[in-house]
Amino acid sequence: VQLQASGGGSVQTGDSLRLSCVVSGTIFDIKNMGWTRQSPGKQFEVVAGISGDGSTNYAESVKGRFTISLDNAAKTMYLQMNNLKPEDTAVYYCTAEFEYKGSVFSDYWGKGTQVTVSS
């Protein structure tokens, strides 16, 4: 199983970015996916999550600015990030949990994509 994240970059405060995460190498169904970030010197923070049936949740710090979505058929997850702030600067990782024939397979991570927001 591979999770490939892309879409990061360097932007100014108030700009937008759209991150993508493509799942490949599996026939498993997506149970949950999410985005977790790590800023320099800080712990990991779960930014947003989405279940296979479309239920979403967000960290308070990004509510109203970030939108997570999932294209199940394409096994691709997105994170639309609007009104970016310097405190959003971090490496963003996509994560996934799969299910297949009643079994759950958890804790899959992709390589991160860097988001840098300058003031």
KOLDREN-85286 format. One record per residue (C-alpha): x, y, z; residue number from 1; residue in one letter. Coordinates in steps of 0.5 Angstrom, whole numbers. Layout:
// KOLDREN-85286
node u X	v Y	w Z	nr NUM	rest A
...
//
This chain:
// KOLDREN-85286
node u 0	v 0	w 0	nr 1	rest V
node u 3	v 7	w -2	nr 2	rest Q
node u 0	v 14	w 0	nr 3	rest L
node u 3	v 19	w -4	nr 4	rest Q
node u 2	v 26	w -2	nr 5	rest A
node u 3	v 32	w -6	nr 6	rest S
node u 1	v 40	w -7	nr 7	rest G
node u 5	v 43	w -2	nr 8	rest G
node u 9	v 49	w -3	nr 9	rest G
node u 11	v 56	w -1	nr 10	rest S
node u 5	v 62	w 0	nr 11	rest V
node u 4	v 68	w 3	nr 12	rest Q
node u -1	v 69	w 9	nr 13	rest T
node u -8	v 69	w 6	nr 14	rest G
node u -7	v 65	w 0	nr 15	rest D
node u -10	v 58	w -1	nr 16	rest S
node u -7	v 51	w -3	nr 17	rest L
node u -10	v 44	w -5	nr 18	rest R
node u -6	v 38	w -2	nr 19	rest L
node u -8	v 31	w -5	nr 20	rest S
node u -6	v 24	w -3	nr 21	rest C
node u -7	v 18	w -8	nr 22	rest V
node u -8	v 11	w -5	nr 23	rest V
node u -5	v 6	w -9	nr 24	rest S
node u -3	v -2	w -9	nr 25	rest G
node u -9	v -4	w -5	nr 26	rest T
node u -16	v -7	w -6	nr 27	rest I
node u -18	v -5	w 1	nr 28	rest F
node u -23	v -1	w 2	nr 29	rest D
node u -22	v 6	w 5	nr 30	rest I
node u -25	v 6	w 12	nr 31	rest K
node u -22	v 13	w 15	nr 32	rest N
node u -17	v 18	w 12	nr 33	rest M
node u -14	v 24	w 15	nr 34	rest G
node u -9	v 29	w 15	nr 35	rest W
node u -4	v 30	w 20	nr 36	rest T
node u 2	v 36	w 21	nr 37	rest R
node u 8	v 37	w 24	nr 38	rest Q
node u 11	v 44	w 25	nr 39	rest S
node u 18	v 45	w 27	nr 40	rest P
node u 19	v 43	w 34	nr 41	rest G
node u 12	v 41	w 36	nr 42	rest K
node u 8	v 35	w 36	nr 43	rest Q
node u 4	v 32	w 31	nr 44	rest F
node u -3	v 35	w 30	nr 45	rest E
node u -9	v 32	w 27	nr 46	rest V
node u -12	v 37	w 22	nr 47	rest V
node u -18	v 33	w 19	nr 48	rest A
node u -21	v 27	w 18	nr 49	rest G
node u -26	v 24	w 14	nr 50	rest I
node u -29	v 17	w 14	nr 51	rest S
node u -31	v 12	w 8	nr 52	rest G
node u -38	v 15	w 8	nr 53	rest D
node u -36	v 22	w 8	nr 54	rest G
node u -36	v 24	w 15	nr 55	rest S
node u -31	v 29	w 17	nr 56	rest T
node u -28	v 32	w 23	nr 57	rest N
node u -23	v 38	w 24	nr 58	rest Y
node u -18	v 41	w 29	nr 59	rest A
node u -21	v 47	w 32	nr 60	rest E
node u -15	v 51	w 29	nr 61	rest S
node u -17	v 50	w 22	nr 62	rest V
node u -25	v 50	w 22	nr 63	rest K
node u -28	v 54	w 17	nr 64	rest G
node u -21	v 55	w 13	nr 65	rest R
node u -20	v 48	w 11	nr 66	rest F
node u -24	v 43	w 8	nr 67	rest T
node u -23	v 35	w 7	nr 68	rest I
node u -26	v 31	w 2	nr 69	rest S
node u -25	v 24	w -1	nr 70	rest L
node u -26	v 21	w -8	nr 71	rest D
node u -27	v 14	w -6	nr 72	rest N
node u -27	v 11	w -13	nr 73	rest A
node u -21	v 14	w -15	nr 74	rest A
node u -18	v 13	w -8	nr 75	rest K
node u -16	v 20	w -7	nr 76	rest T
node u -16	v 25	w -1	nr 77	rest M
node u -16	v 32	w -2	nr 78	rest Y
node u -15	v 38	w 3	nr 79	rest L
node u -17	v 45	w 1	nr 80	rest Q
node u -13	v 50	w 5	nr 81	rest M
node u -16	v 57	w 5	nr 82	rest N
node u -14	v 63	w 8	nr 83	rest N
node u -7	v 60	w 10	nr 84	rest L
node u -3	v 63	w 16	nr 85	rest K
node u 4	v 63	w 18	nr 86	rest P
node u 2	v 58	w 24	nr 87	rest E
node u 0	v 53	w 19	nr 88	rest D
node u 7	v 52	w 16	nr 89	rest T
node u 8	v 45	w 17	nr 90	rest A
node u 10	v 38	w 14	nr 91	rest V
node u 3	v 35	w 12	nr 92	rest Y
node u 2	v 27	w 12	nr 93	rest Y
node u -4	v 23	w 10	nr 94	rest C
node u -6	v 18	w 14	nr 95	rest T
node u -11	v 12	w 12	nr 96	rest A
node u -14	v 6	w 15	nr 97	rest E
node u -17	v 0	w 11	nr 98	rest F
node u -22	v -5	w 12	nr 99	rest E
node u -23	v -12	w 8	nr 100	rest Y
node u -27	v -18	w 9	nr 101	rest K
node u -29	v -15	w 16	nr 102	rest G
node u -21	v -14	w 18	nr 103	rest S
node u -19	v -7	w 19	nr 104	rest V
node u -12	v -5	w 17	nr 105	rest F
node u -9	v 1	w 21	nr 106	rest S
node u -4	v 7	w 21	nr 107	rest D
node u -2	v 8	w 14	nr 108	rest Y
node u 2	v 14	w 13	nr 109	rest W
node u 5	v 17	w 7	nr 110	rest G
node u 11	v 21	w 6	nr 111	rest K
node u 10	v 29	w 8	nr 112	rest G
node u 9	v 35	w 3	nr 113	rest T
node u 12	v 41	w 6	nr 114	rest Q
node u 7	v 47	w 7	nr 115	rest V
node u 10	v 54	w 8	nr 116	rest T
node u 6	v 60	w 10	nr 117	rest V
node u 10	v 67	w 10	nr 118	rest S
node u 7	v 73	w 13	nr 119	rest S
//
